[in-house]
């Protein structure tokens, strides 16, 4: 199963790439995908994983084929062959 992951803004800058192509031999969820991304690019671990909760941080918007995962099944959203996942960091300011 081939997946395309696009990295936006600071994630692109930190990782040095705007796109990842990942292949899996089984169905994966968003949670599993994020863990795999951080294995491939450990520099993104701090940006994508909450160290206490061990879950993707709430300040990263995750979009699958144009839909934010909160309208799907959240971190348990199953991915299909050739899905496009976009990771957008959410920056808060005041």
HELIX and SHEET records of a PDB file:
HELIX    1   1 UNK A   10  UNK A   15  1                                   6    
HELIX    2   2 UNK A   30  UNK A   40  1                                  11    
HELIX    3   3 UNK A   42  UNK A   44  5                                   3    
HELIX    4   4 UNK A   45  UNK A   48  1                                   4    
HELIX    5   5 UNK A   69  UNK A   71  5                                   3    
HELIX    6   6 UNK A   74  UNK A   76  5                                   3    
SHEET    1   A 5 UNK A  19  UNK A  23  0                                        
SHEET    2   A 5 UNK A   2  UNK A   7 -1                                        
SHEET    3   A 5 UNK A  84  UNK A  89  1                                        
SHEET    4   A 5 UNK A  60  UNK A  64 -1                                        
SHEET    5   A 5 UNK A  67  UNK A  68 -1                                        
END                                                                             
